[in-house]
């Protein structure tokens, strides 16, 4: 693996799930606007029949991917894997055997500058009957998200918290060899902008999340609580010190009443040391470069009604630093969840381990507790998108969302092309879109060559002249008609404009002159026809008058 925070499983045992057969299938739909799900969720079951949708776990609406991508082919996984993948949205996949890059386009209701959880799931299931699980890259916009290596596992999930700078989010699968990328499911969940704060730029890749109140005897491996609407997989931690479980006396929805929406079933129990005088100690192993940075979010809730005189307060140290959690102790509130986070990230230690110790204060009469914890790794997405000056000003504004990315997509739509033009046309630099050549600059890549040969029917639009940095435009072998706009001829005077093998295209500016000479014939013909009709009417009227 490449060190990305991707969750992988050899065996999938989601004991809590309803089973894929329990989903309510809703049939076809014709309008994307009808495909609304609660709270702005986008839930795509990749590979199901185009236009299909159904209600899955947690009453979430799952839809086909036909409105999000226009390339790829649908497949069912092998029958022997269906029992292993007990979730309905894991029994089909969409694969991409053609092109280097294939991108899903997500348009969240909240638009840009808002916080979203984006999740991708991959379950090979020998869908192609080749028994050759692939390796490929996953990109978020122009930046690498992770490497998907499913060769030694059955199932992969990767999750990221991201704030997009444009209204569209591109999730791209990139072929890095002779393998075929595929995807089983793609989800987007809006988050409260006040949570998962950080003091540095970048997105947050989920490393892991732990439910401290559960024991390994309760669940084997990772599990998803029935009441987790975000569908997270929670792990059961292994503590270094003896612990016991503290449980709430009754259920209460207030335990999940926070912006983080930690499931009530997770917050209803907590870990606490067996010996009140001993700290609660645990550590997290890091399989990453120690220079990488992490953000930690710890969730607490008091589960006991404290007796008069009882106090529960404690400190949290990290790697021996007693001041890591600040100079004030943690004091959990009864049935009221709270979250501690250090505003600064922490680096992996030289021992590739994060060591925590929860210690009661001198005046505390009760031991420390912990309900849950999440750790994320900082992912710096520093790659700039394609130069926004590569636009078609004739019908696009200079806003980034209407940059070359949108222009190329509209060129594809205008000519009915089926090219792999999805996401940013130039990025990643090693995998530009088909028919495009880009040059890297100090600021952002620019489009320098556009190959539209043997694809087009119609006229030559003038907006090709409005790409200031385009040096090569190949329109050879098309069925273009009319004349070449003078603006395009002037623009490419010192550049390369290939127009050969277009039998119905006039390559001379004289075509415009010919059109102008023919225009006076039209009113002359109309005048002659009008005079003839009037003459006939007058003659007929005269004959009638003579009879009387």
VMD Tcl script that draws the C-alpha trace (Angstrom):
set ca {
  {0.00 0.00 0.00}
  {1.02 3.60 -0.43}
  {0.53 4.66 3.16}
  {-2.93 6.11 2.58}
  {-5.52 5.86 5.38}
  {-7.64 3.28 3.63}
  {-9.63 0.75 5.61}
  {-9.28 -2.82 4.34}
  {-10.77 -6.14 5.33}
  {-9.91 -9.75 4.63}
  {-13.31 -10.81 5.94}
  {-16.39 -8.62 5.96}
  {-18.71 -9.37 8.86}
  {-21.22 -6.50 9.15}
  {-23.48 -8.38 11.57}
  {-25.65 -5.35 12.19}
  {-26.74 -4.76 8.61}
  {-30.21 -5.53 7.34}
  {-28.92 -7.44 4.34}
  {-29.02 -6.28 0.76}
  {-32.25 -8.12 0.03}
  {-34.07 -5.82 2.45}
  {-33.65 -2.72 0.31}
  {-36.83 -1.29 -1.24}
  {-36.36 -1.01 -4.99}
  {-38.10 1.99 -6.49}
  {-37.68 1.35 -10.20}
  {-36.84 3.84 -12.92}
  {-36.87 7.63 -12.78}
  {-36.48 10.24 -15.48}
  {-35.59 13.41 -13.61}
  {-32.56 13.86 -11.42}
  {-34.43 16.48 -9.42}
  {-36.70 13.73 -8.09}
  {-33.73 11.87 -6.64}
  {-33.61 13.77 -3.39}
  {-32.29 12.16 -0.25}
  {-32.32 13.34 3.32}
  {-30.03 16.14 4.39}
  {-28.35 16.52 1.01}
  {-26.92 12.99 0.94}
  {-25.61 11.68 -2.39}
  {-25.55 7.87 -2.42}
  {-24.54 6.17 -5.67}
  {-24.77 2.42 -6.14}
  {-22.30 2.04 -8.98}
  {-23.21 -0.56 -11.57}
  {-26.97 -0.92 -11.08}
  {-29.29 -0.44 -14.05}
  {-29.37 3.15 -15.35}
  {-32.20 5.11 -13.73}
  {-32.70 2.64 -10.88}
  {-33.02 3.65 -7.25}
  {-33.94 2.05 -3.93}
  {-34.18 2.75 -0.22}
  {-31.28 1.11 1.59}
  {-29.98 1.08 5.16}
  {-30.99 3.95 7.45}
  {-33.76 4.90 4.98}
  {-31.15 6.37 2.63}
  {-31.96 6.70 -1.06}
  {-29.43 4.99 -3.37}
  {-29.42 5.80 -7.09}
  {-27.67 4.61 -10.22}
  {-24.65 6.52 -11.50}
  {-26.06 7.42 -14.92}
  {-26.39 11.12 -13.98}
  {-22.87 11.31 -12.57}
  {-20.65 9.72 -15.23}
  {-21.03 8.83 -18.91}
  {-18.32 6.21 -19.38}
  {-17.76 2.70 -18.08}
  {-19.68 -0.57 -18.06}
  {-21.87 -2.23 -15.43}
  {-21.23 -5.67 -13.94}
  {-22.51 -8.03 -11.26}
  {-20.02 -9.59 -8.89}
  {-19.54 -13.36 -8.87}
  {-22.31 -15.27 -7.11}
  {-19.99 -16.76 -4.52}
  {-19.16 -13.28 -3.18}
  {-22.74 -12.10 -2.68}
  {-23.03 -13.74 0.75}
  {-19.78 -12.07 1.79}
  {-20.88 -8.63 0.60}
  {-24.14 -8.50 2.53}
  {-24.89 -4.90 1.51}
  {-26.95 -4.36 -1.63}
  {-24.72 -1.59 -2.95}
  {-21.73 -3.94 -3.03}
  {-23.08 -6.58 -5.43}
  {-22.59 -4.51 -8.59}
  {-19.62 -2.53 -9.90}
  {-18.88 -0.09 -12.69}
  {-15.59 -0.68 -14.48}
  {-13.63 1.57 -16.83}
  {-11.70 -0.45 -19.41}
  {-11.21 2.54 -21.75}
  {-9.27 5.73 -21.20}
  {-6.74 6.64 -18.55}
  {-9.06 8.69 -16.36}
  {-12.78 8.38 -15.58}
  {-14.45 10.88 -13.27}
  {-17.70 11.09 -11.35}
  {-19.12 14.60 -11.08}
  {-20.84 15.36 -7.77}
  {-22.84 18.56 -7.27}
  {-23.66 18.83 -3.56}
  {-26.60 20.98 -2.59}
  {-24.42 23.15 -0.36}
  {-22.00 23.96 -3.17}
  {-18.44 25.10 -2.64}
  {-16.73 26.19 0.60}
  {-18.68 23.72 2.72}
  {-17.50 20.60 4.53}
  {-18.34 17.14 3.17}
  {-17.55 13.55 3.95}
  {-16.79 11.66 0.72}
  {-16.61 7.86 0.81}
  {-15.71 5.34 -1.89}
  {-16.09 1.56 -1.57}
  {-14.49 -1.10 -3.71}
  {-15.40 -4.79 -3.73}
  {-13.87 -6.70 -6.64}
  {-15.89 -9.89 -6.25}
  {-14.31 -11.34 -9.41}
  {-16.85 -9.41 -11.46}
  {-14.82 -9.96 -14.66}
  {-14.19 -13.70 -14.05}
  {-10.43 -13.09 -14.36}
  {-9.44 -13.48 -10.71}
  {-7.08 -10.53 -11.17}
  {-7.85 -7.80 -8.61}
  {-6.46 -4.50 -9.93}
  {-4.35 -1.66 -8.61}
  {-5.26 1.90 -9.59}
  {-5.29 5.48 -8.34}
  {-8.18 7.46 -6.91}
  {-8.10 11.24 -7.39}
  {-10.17 13.98 -5.80}
  {-10.25 16.71 -8.40}
  {-6.67 17.30 -9.49}
  {-4.97 15.66 -6.51}
  {-4.24 12.07 -5.65}
  {-6.51 10.76 -2.93}
  {-5.18 7.22 -2.49}
  {-4.00 4.06 -4.23}
  {-6.62 1.34 -4.43}
  {-4.86 -2.00 -4.07}
  {-7.41 -4.77 -3.72}
  {-5.12 -7.66 -4.55}
  {-4.83 -9.06 -1.03}
  {-8.19 -8.03 0.44}
  {-11.85 -8.51 -0.31}
  {-13.08 -5.02 0.35}
  {-11.72 -1.47 0.63}
  {-13.27 1.72 1.99}
  {-11.61 5.11 1.86}
  {-13.08 8.26 3.41}
  {-12.09 11.91 3.34}
  {-13.42 15.17 4.80}
  {-13.05 17.83 2.13}
  {-14.00 21.46 1.46}
  {-14.24 22.04 -2.33}
  {-13.32 25.36 -3.90}
  {-15.79 24.95 -6.77}
  {-19.39 23.76 -6.86}
  {-18.53 20.50 -8.58}
  {-16.50 17.69 -6.99}
  {-14.68 15.30 -9.32}
  {-13.89 11.81 -8.05}
  {-11.62 10.20 -10.65}
  {-10.38 6.65 -11.13}
  {-7.02 6.56 -12.91}
  {-5.51 3.57 -14.70}
  {-1.81 3.31 -13.80}
  {-1.00 0.11 -15.67}
  {-2.68 -2.72 -17.50}
  {-5.48 -3.08 -14.94}
  {-9.07 -1.89 -15.17}
  {-10.29 0.50 -12.45}
  {-13.72 -0.13 -10.93}
  {-15.91 1.16 -8.11}
  {-18.79 -0.28 -6.09}
  {-20.21 2.73 -4.27}
  {-19.70 6.48 -3.95}
  {-21.23 8.59 -1.19}
  {-21.24 12.24 -0.13}
  {-22.49 13.47 3.23}
  {-22.70 17.14 4.22}
  {-21.11 17.95 7.58}
  {-21.54 20.82 9.99}
  {-18.88 23.39 9.14}
  {-18.11 23.93 12.82}
  {-16.68 20.44 13.38}
  {-13.39 18.79 12.47}
  {-11.56 22.10 12.76}
  {-7.88 22.26 11.92}
  {-5.22 24.94 11.88}
  {-3.63 24.05 8.55}
  {-4.78 23.66 4.97}
  {-5.65 20.36 3.41}
  {-8.29 17.69 3.72}
  {-8.69 15.01 6.39}
  {-8.25 11.36 5.48}
  {-9.86 9.00 7.96}
  {-7.24 6.93 9.74}
  {-9.57 5.08 12.11}
  {-12.34 5.52 14.66}
  {-12.78 3.55 17.89}
  {-15.73 2.64 20.08}
  {-14.13 2.25 23.54}
  {-17.18 0.87 25.28}
  {-17.31 -2.33 23.22}
  {-15.26 -5.48 23.73}
  {-13.80 -7.75 21.10}
  {-16.26 -10.37 22.28}
  {-19.13 -8.10 21.21}
  {-18.00 -7.73 17.59}
  {-15.43 -9.38 15.39}
  {-13.38 -6.68 13.71}
  {-15.03 -3.50 12.49}
  {-18.74 -2.85 12.74}
  {-21.29 -0.20 11.80}
  {-23.90 0.72 14.43}
  {-27.53 0.51 13.35}
  {-28.05 4.15 14.30}
  {-25.00 5.58 12.48}
  {-26.61 7.49 9.60}
  {-23.17 8.28 8.19}
  {-22.41 4.56 7.90}
  {-18.96 4.66 9.52}
  {-17.05 1.51 10.40}
  {-16.00 1.58 14.07}
  {-13.08 -0.39 15.48}
  {-12.71 -1.97 18.90}
  {-9.49 -0.73 20.57}
  {-6.97 -2.84 22.45}
  {-6.00 -1.08 25.69}
  {-2.64 -1.41 27.38}
  {-4.11 -1.24 30.89}
  {-6.93 -3.25 32.48}
  {-10.29 -1.68 31.79}
  {-13.95 -2.24 32.42}
  {-17.04 -1.00 30.66}
  {-19.28 1.72 32.03}
  {-22.80 1.57 30.59}
  {-25.69 4.00 30.62}
  {-28.69 2.88 32.66}
  {-31.09 3.72 29.83}
  {-31.12 4.93 26.24}
  {-31.35 8.61 25.45}
  {-31.23 10.44 22.14}
  {-29.36 13.25 23.89}
  {-26.22 11.09 23.74}
  {-26.02 11.69 19.98}
  {-27.18 15.29 20.18}
  {-24.04 17.02 18.93}
  {-22.77 18.40 15.65}
  {-20.55 15.32 15.25}
  {-23.62 13.03 15.33}
  {-21.73 10.21 17.05}
  {-24.19 7.30 17.24}
  {-26.10 6.92 20.47}
  {-25.10 3.25 20.61}
  {-21.43 4.30 20.61}
  {-21.82 6.96 23.30}
  {-23.96 4.77 25.60}
  {-20.92 2.97 26.97}
  {-17.36 3.92 27.84}
  {-14.06 2.44 28.97}
  {-12.68 3.15 32.42}
  {-9.71 1.67 34.32}
  {-10.35 -1.18 36.73}
  {-8.19 0.47 39.39}
  {-9.38 3.99 40.16}
  {-5.82 5.02 40.97}
  {-4.40 3.84 37.67}
  {-4.48 5.73 34.34}
  {-6.28 4.41 31.30}
  {-3.50 3.73 28.79}
  {-3.73 2.86 25.11}
  {-1.72 3.46 21.95}
  {-2.29 3.72 18.22}
  {0.24 2.26 15.80}
  {1.04 4.35 12.73}
  {2.12 2.68 9.51}
  {3.12 6.02 8.02}
  {5.99 8.39 7.72}
  {6.50 9.94 11.19}
  {6.60 13.36 9.53}
  {2.93 13.10 8.60}
  {0.45 15.05 10.69}
  {-2.74 13.88 12.38}
  {-5.78 15.44 14.00}
  {-7.41 13.73 16.97}
  {-11.03 14.08 18.12}
  {-12.02 12.43 21.44}
  {-15.66 12.10 22.48}
  {-16.86 11.99 26.11}
  {-20.19 11.73 27.92}
  {-20.85 11.04 31.59}
  {-23.03 7.95 31.89}
  {-23.55 7.86 35.67}
  {-25.64 10.17 37.79}
  {-22.94 11.32 40.18}
  {-23.62 11.21 43.89}
  {-23.18 14.28 46.00}
  {-19.49 14.86 46.52}
  {-18.43 12.74 43.55}
  {-16.15 14.36 40.97}
  {-14.95 12.96 37.66}
  {-12.22 14.99 36.03}
  {-9.03 13.92 34.33}
  {-6.22 14.92 32.03}
  {-5.24 13.48 28.66}
  {-1.56 13.20 27.76}
  {-0.11 12.29 24.38}
  {3.34 10.74 24.04}
  {4.18 11.85 27.56}
  {3.05 15.46 27.06}
  {0.69 16.22 29.95}
  {-0.14 19.65 28.49}
  {-1.40 18.30 25.16}
  {-5.06 18.61 26.19}
  {-4.55 22.04 27.68}
  {-4.33 23.33 31.24}
  {-7.94 22.53 32.13}
  {-9.09 18.98 32.98}
  {-11.77 17.11 31.08}
  {-15.10 17.07 32.96}
  {-17.74 15.00 31.12}
  {-21.35 16.15 31.40}
  {-24.17 13.75 32.21}
  {-25.78 12.41 29.03}
  {-24.41 15.39 27.13}
  {-21.72 14.52 24.57}
  {-18.67 16.73 24.23}
  {-15.62 16.55 21.97}
  {-12.04 17.47 22.75}
  {-9.68 18.40 19.97}
  {-6.30 20.04 20.04}
  {-6.35 22.86 17.47}
  {-2.89 21.81 16.28}
  {-2.00 18.62 14.49}
  {0.39 16.07 15.92}
  {3.18 14.30 14.08}
  {3.84 10.60 14.16}
  {6.42 9.79 16.80}
  {9.79 8.28 16.01}
  {8.35 4.99 17.24}
  {5.42 5.24 14.80}
  {3.03 5.26 17.72}
  {0.63 7.66 19.44}
  {0.50 6.84 23.17}
  {-2.40 8.17 25.27}
  {-2.84 8.22 29.05}
  {-6.01 9.40 30.82}
  {-5.29 10.24 34.48}
  {-7.69 11.43 37.15}
  {-6.82 14.65 38.91}
  {-5.94 14.77 42.62}
  {-9.38 16.01 43.57}
  {-11.29 13.56 41.36}
  {-13.09 10.77 43.21}
  {-13.86 8.80 40.04}
  {-11.60 7.35 37.34}
  {-11.34 8.75 33.79}
  {-13.62 7.53 31.00}
  {-13.54 7.62 27.21}
  {-16.43 6.84 24.86}
  {-15.01 7.21 21.36}
  {-12.12 8.63 19.36}
  {-11.40 9.54 15.72}
  {-8.03 10.16 14.08}
  {-7.51 11.75 10.67}
  {-4.38 12.30 8.62}
  {-3.79 15.64 6.91}
  {-3.80 15.38 3.13}
  {-2.39 18.45 1.42}
  {-4.15 19.04 -1.89}
  {-1.85 21.68 -3.32}
  {-2.18 21.04 -7.08}
  {-3.73 23.99 -8.90}
  {-6.47 23.35 -11.43}
  {-6.02 24.04 -15.13}
  {-5.39 27.70 -15.98}
  {-8.69 29.58 -15.81}
  {-7.62 31.78 -18.72}
  {-8.18 28.74 -20.96}
  {-11.88 29.56 -21.20}
  {-14.48 30.22 -23.86}
  {-15.44 33.81 -22.98}
  {-18.22 33.88 -25.60}
  {-20.56 32.04 -23.25}
  {-18.76 31.48 -19.96}
  {-17.90 33.84 -17.11}
  {-14.42 34.03 -15.68}
  {-15.46 32.23 -12.51}
  {-13.31 29.16 -11.93}
  {-16.27 26.80 -12.23}
  {-16.63 27.94 -15.86}
  {-13.00 27.41 -16.70}
  {-11.55 25.15 -19.31}
  {-12.95 22.21 -17.37}
  {-16.49 23.29 -18.20}
  {-15.55 24.49 -21.67}
  {-14.17 21.12 -22.69}
  {-17.25 19.41 -21.29}
  {-19.52 21.70 -23.31}
  {-17.49 21.10 -26.46}
  {-18.05 17.41 -25.90}
  {-21.78 17.97 -25.45}
  {-22.15 20.31 -28.41}
  {-20.65 17.82 -30.84}
  {-22.06 14.68 -29.24}
  {-18.59 13.36 -28.49}
  {-17.94 10.32 -26.33}
  {-14.44 11.18 -25.21}
  {-12.99 10.68 -21.75}
  {-13.24 14.36 -20.91}
  {-14.17 14.31 -17.26}
  {-12.80 16.25 -14.34}
  {-9.92 18.63 -14.96}
  {-8.80 18.18 -18.58}
  {-5.08 18.58 -17.85}
  {-4.65 17.05 -14.43}
  {-3.15 14.91 -13.17}
  {-0.34 15.77 -15.57}
  {0.54 12.13 -16.14}
  {-3.06 11.33 -17.09}
  {-4.54 14.17 -19.20}
  {-7.86 13.66 -20.95}
  {-7.84 11.94 -24.35}
  {-6.95 14.23 -27.24}
  {-5.50 16.95 -25.02}
  {-1.93 18.03 -24.43}
  {-1.04 20.36 -21.59}
  {2.07 22.13 -20.42}
  {2.89 22.71 -16.81}
  {3.56 26.23 -15.64}
  {4.57 27.74 -12.34}
  {0.95 28.60 -11.55}
  {-1.21 25.93 -13.21}
  {-1.27 23.73 -16.32}
  {-2.42 25.19 -19.64}
  {-4.02 23.53 -22.65}
  {-1.69 23.77 -25.67}
  {-3.07 21.10 -28.05}
  {-6.62 19.95 -28.78}
  {-7.24 16.98 -31.08}
  {-10.81 16.81 -32.40}
  {-10.06 14.83 -35.54}
  {-12.55 12.34 -36.98}
  {-15.26 13.22 -34.47}
  {-17.23 16.32 -35.41}
  {-20.25 17.24 -37.49}
  {-21.33 20.87 -37.76}
  {-19.71 24.26 -38.13}
  {-16.43 25.61 -36.78}
  {-17.34 27.68 -33.71}
  {-15.63 30.99 -33.08}
  {-14.81 30.18 -29.45}
  {-11.79 28.16 -30.56}
  {-10.17 31.52 -31.22}
  {-10.74 32.51 -27.60}
  {-8.27 30.00 -26.16}
  {-5.23 32.29 -25.91}
  {-2.69 29.59 -25.05}
  {-3.85 26.91 -27.49}
  {-1.07 26.28 -30.02}
  {-2.43 23.26 -31.95}
  {-6.02 22.59 -33.05}
  {-6.60 19.45 -35.12}
  {-9.98 19.33 -36.93}
  {-8.86 16.89 -39.61}
  {-11.23 14.29 -41.05}
  {-14.51 15.69 -39.80}
  {-17.77 16.53 -41.54}
  {-17.58 20.27 -40.94}
  {-19.61 22.68 -43.03}
  {-19.71 26.41 -43.69}
  {-16.60 28.51 -43.47}
  {-13.77 28.92 -40.98}
  {-14.35 32.00 -38.81}
  {-11.98 34.81 -39.60}
  {-11.15 35.14 -35.90}
  {-9.92 31.55 -35.84}
  {-7.83 32.07 -38.95}
  {-6.21 35.13 -37.40}
  {-5.63 33.41 -34.06}
  {-3.85 30.43 -35.63}
  {-1.85 32.42 -38.19}
  {1.39 31.59 -36.39}
  {0.11 28.33 -34.89}
  {-1.13 24.98 -36.17}
  {-4.70 24.65 -37.43}
  {-5.38 21.38 -39.28}
  {-8.55 21.36 -41.41}
  {-7.87 18.66 -44.03}
  {-10.37 16.00 -45.12}
  {-13.43 18.19 -44.55}
  {-15.06 18.06 -48.03}
  {-17.93 20.41 -47.15}
  {-15.86 23.02 -45.37}
  {-14.92 26.24 -47.18}
  {-11.34 27.10 -46.27}
  {-11.36 30.56 -47.88}
  {-12.60 33.84 -46.49}
  {-14.20 34.42 -49.92}
  {-17.06 32.18 -48.74}
  {-18.36 35.12 -46.79}
  {-18.26 37.29 -49.88}
  {-20.16 34.72 -51.91}
  {-22.86 34.61 -49.31}
  {-23.18 38.40 -49.38}
  {-23.54 38.49 -53.21}
  {-26.38 35.99 -53.08}
  {-28.36 37.89 -50.46}
  {-29.82 40.61 -52.89}
  {-31.51 37.87 -55.00}
  {-33.88 37.08 -52.17}
  {-35.76 40.43 -52.07}
  {-35.78 40.59 -55.91}
  {-37.53 37.22 -56.13}
  {-40.00 38.27 -53.45}
  {-40.78 41.49 -55.35}
  {-41.37 39.59 -58.61}
  {-43.68 37.09 -56.94}
  {-45.59 39.86 -55.19}
  {-46.08 41.81 -58.44}
  {-47.30 38.68 -60.22}
  {-49.88 37.95 -57.52}
  {-51.12 41.55 -57.58}
  {-51.42 41.47 -61.40}
  {-53.48 38.28 -61.27}
  {-55.78 39.75 -58.64}
  {-56.32 42.94 -60.66}
  {-57.06 40.97 -63.83}
  {-59.57 38.77 -62.02}
  {-61.27 41.75 -60.46}
  {-61.58 43.48 -63.87}
  {-63.24 40.43 -65.41}
  {-65.79 40.34 -62.58}
  {-66.62 44.03 -63.05}
  {-67.18 43.56 -66.80}
  {-69.79 40.89 -66.15}
  {-71.85 43.34 -64.16}
}
mol new
graphics top color blue
foreach p $ca { graphics top sphere $p radius 0.5 }
foreach p [lrange $ca 0 end-1] q [lrange $ca 1 end] { graphics top cylinder $p $q radius 0.2 }
display resetview
